[in-house]
Amino acid sequence: MPKHRQSQPAPNATLNTPAPLAVPNLIRIRGARQHNLNNVDLELPRDQLIVFTGVSGSGKSSLAFDTIFAEGQRRYVESLSAYARQFLGQLDKPDVDAIEGLSPAISIDQKSTSHNPRSTVGTVTEIYDYLRLLYGRAGEPHCPQCARPISPQTIDQMVDQVLGLEDGQKFLILAPMVRGKKGTHKKLLSSLASEGFSRVRINGEIRELSDSIELDKNHSHTIEIVVDRLIKKGGIQERLTDSLATALKHAEGIAIIDLITESKPQLSLVSQSAESPNPEDLITLTAAEPPGQYQTPTQLVFSENFACPEHGAVMDELSPRLFSFNSPYGACPNCHGLGALKCFSPDLIIPNPELPVYAAIAPWAEKDNSYYFSLLYSVAQAFEFDIQTPWHKLTKLQQEMILHGTKEPIFVEVDSRYRERRGYYKKFPGVLAILQNQYDETTSELYKQKLEQYLVDQACEVCEGKRLKPEALSVRLGQYALPDLTSVSVLEAKERVQNLKLSPRQAQIADLALREVQARLQFLLDVGLDYLTLDRSAATLSGGEAQRIRLATQIGSGLTGVLYVLDEPSIGLHQRDNTRLLNTLFKLRDLGNTLIVVEHDEETIRAADYLVDIGPGAGVHGGKIVAQGQLENILESPESLTGAYLSGRSAIETPRERRPGNNRSIEIKNAHRHNLKNIDVEIPLGKLVCITGVSGSGKSTLMNELLYPALQHHFGHKVPLPKEMTGIKGLNALDKAIVIDQSPIGRTPRSNPATYTGVFDVIREVFAETVEAKARGYKPGRFSFNVKGGRCEACGGQGVNVIEMNFLPDVYVQCDVCKGARYNRETLQVKFKGKSIADVLQMTAAEALEFFINIPKAVSKLQTLVDVGLGYVKVGQTAPTLSGGEAQRVKLATELSRRATGKTLYLIDEPTTGLSFYDVHKLLDVLQRLVDKGNSVLVIEHNLDVIRCSDWIIDLGPEGGARGGQLVATGTPEQVTINPNSYTGQYLKTVLAQHPPRAD
């Protein structure tokens, strides 16, 4: 290797000047041991898109989030002042020897953005803040009643507008004093006469104040002073100014210019000004046309205030806070800015209308209802129906009386507290009012929670769900009020913002804020969220949507030199939108940032600048760097499961033929909830069926909000049949329906995979059968940490003690007595094959399977956990520490271990979340086994491997939001590929060509 020549210093150079410090171009990790990481050493290039891959549980998140991000966050907190740190608390140092070259770190994960009902897509992205600024500074207020533009005007502006009339135009100058108020108004009329005014217009009729004016006190009247009359011509400016000033003074800043046409009667009026009128300025009234009623064809109404001159609606000067639904200055006074109110739903209260009246009202059927029975009986007597009559056979009027109450008192006879029969007349308030009163006044949290199952969010009647007060809703920017931009899709909102019709002054004020709004809307489009609306509650977003919103927000912030750590940003994204997401990641990288992305999507993996494959297996079998570098390095690694699937050495095989099913199906007629466009859908049974389509196309609406509630209703649960469809057939072919979602299997440390799957019952029985247990008289209950006897009483068998932090989340601290073992010393002395019950709970599912290999009941349950890819999970791992994907697979394993009836429908929403190619392969085997037992599986999925292995596809779209909700294609994967309108079909065609069915 040639030697580098040493550079010579330039003449007269200062040799002791230190060189500027170079920013290290690598992030160096030394000795990472967090969770299952096996003393990992790793060097990562900066300013690159780095993807971490590997099987579930291999240690990707432990390295990316729990080590790299955690250390970056800890260092940032330590750099703050002691005062600031006291509010943030002390962050634990991850188990790592050293990390060098670390930038400030930001985590963008899949956790829901916010459960606060006041948080929306617009507030999270800060687009709403810019819109508030736009409307507060450049908006034009309008009267909430008549929609007339409201703006304060100077008297000079008023004069200029009048002088702009055509020459010869005759007009009156009026000062409105009374608008639509009852009374005789004698005091006002007398006062005006004493001030020197001679005429008024009352209800459109000119009257002389010198006449005796008698007004009906029971009728509403409008009274206006006739201040002056003029003809537009040169030389009237001074007089016009004086007359307008007089009108404004008497009418609290309002003046009316009443234009008179040739067809209008003319009136001789003497000016109230001090000087004598010019005869040419007079408007004379002919004898043939006496004073009387006439209609004004045109008026100019002026105001010195932010007030409607017609209706008197007054507005404060516009400011951004007027458009904040989180501020009392802008929030709707009825719903306080929530846009909805919780109300009792008749559909939930009467879930089964076929029941008799006395049993149909669910909240009253669950308890001792003698009092309520008496009330209902009294209503039945008053309105002549039998209380045994099925609810649906009552007339609409009778149903209304029961739910909403009676207008007239009825005779009510009830038992008193002394069991004496008492009768009296009273109005029956109705079931809804009684429940609402109980909900508002009860002090029992348990009873309140019980009633909450009958509550629904109902759009506020005052603001119609728009959250803002009427004054804010009446302000327009160009042709749109603020909700006109937040209630439409992001795509349409961007189009509306681009096409705003603004005055030159408004355009100048709004320029910078408008550009910011347009840019942030474009960022949302770039990450595939064009179907969302800005007023969508953040609590309703999926994890993938929430993560992509944060991603779009970060791009909008324009930060550089930052380390971003992302968790599967492609979740919930159709293959069509992947390119846009990748371009977004590249844009963030090109700003000068480093991106570490935990990802399983093939397109993202292939597009990465640098890859790190962690494994080779999960849990104790993972935690090592299997391969790293460019894509070629991963493909060539013999130990990399990711490389094996990417290179084709391993593959998920496409079935040779599709199942014919059992010739039965579920038919949904005229589905029209949310964006579904009155579609008829047939779901064949006895098959693996995939619902596909781009994000926002209506997949979750169809399965989770229409089909599943209909199934619950069919199987007798207290759930009303959804109204957004005209019918559903074929449910009799099923005996049960099970949703396998990503909600936790439990919310406390008492829940774990062992208890959920039922294998813990088997394990306790095994320990109770040991010689030591029998000698001590221990039963299976002794080995339960949920009951007294064998558990540690210091922590109640939880292994941790809960410290309540009031407004902060509860903190779990390991029990000092049992050290997390959950059991007392005597129970732990009982051993099976040398292991205590606590030792068994610390085993992974794979280890427990081997340990209990001779116990068939345990093997059947543990084997399914291994089969769904959870062999690395500890059987006693607490539920709160399981990811959504892991919780979903625990539920799947539980169902797989149960005895099959062949008539079960499984509803699964995106089960491949968090799964590698290898894990998807195992998941598909499990799903196919469920169907092979005669069951039906309905899956919402974007993963093309799952879709191509399904028997039937229901493709919705073609787009998301308002442009979706249609049935694009149905059929086998091969049939869907020939549909030119299906995005799914287009990508599926390519994948099927790459993975044709094996020709055996």
Secondary structure, 3 states (H helix, E strand, C coil): CCCCCCCCCCCCCCCCCCCCCCCCCEEEEEEECCCCCCCEEEEEECCCEEEEECCCCCCHHHHHHHHHHHHHHHHHHHCCCHHHHHHHCCCCCCCEEEEECCCCEEEECCCCCCCCCCCEHHHHCCHHHHHHHHHHHHCECECCCCCCECCCCCHHHHHHHHHCCCCCCEEEEEEEEEEEEECCCHHHHHHHHHCCCCEEEECCEEEECCCCCCCCCCCEEEEEEEEEEEECCCCCHHHHHHHHHHHHHHCCCEEEEEEECCCCCCCCCCCCCCCCCCHHHCCCCCCCCCCCECCCCEEEEEECCCECCCCCCECCCCCHHHHCCCCCCCECCCCCCCCEEEEECHHHHCCCCCCEHHHHCHHHHCCCCHHHHHHHHHHHHHCCCCCCCEHHHCCHHHHHHHHHCCCCCEEEEEECCCCCEEEEEECCCCHHHHHHHHHHHCCCHHHHHHHHCCEEEEECCCCCCCCECHHHHCCEECCEECHHHHCCEHHHHHHHHHCCCCCHHHHHHHHHHHHHHHHHHHHHHHCCCCCCECCCEHHHCCHHHHHHHHHHHHHHHCCCCCEEEEECCCCCCCHHHHHHHHHHHHHHHHCCCEEEEECCCHHHHHHCCEEEEEECCCHHHCCEEEEEECHHHHHHCCCCHHHHHHHCCCCCCCCCCCCCCCCCEEEEEEECCCCCCCEEEEEECCCEEEEECCCCCCHHHHHHHHHHHHHHHHCCCCCCCCCCCCEEECHHHCCEEEEECCCCCCCCCCCCHHHHHCHHHHHHHHHHCCHHHHHHCCCHHHHCCCCCCCECCCCCCCCEEEEEECCEEEEEEECCCCCCCCECHHHHCCCECCECHHHHHCCEHHHHHHHCCCCHHHHHHHHHHHHCCCCCCECCCCHHHCCHHHHHHHHHHHHHHCCCCCCEEEEEECCCCCCCHHHHHHHHHHHHHHHHCCCEEEEECCCHHHHHCCCEEEEEECCCHHHCCEEEEEECHHHHHCCCCCHHHHHHHHHHHHCCCCCC
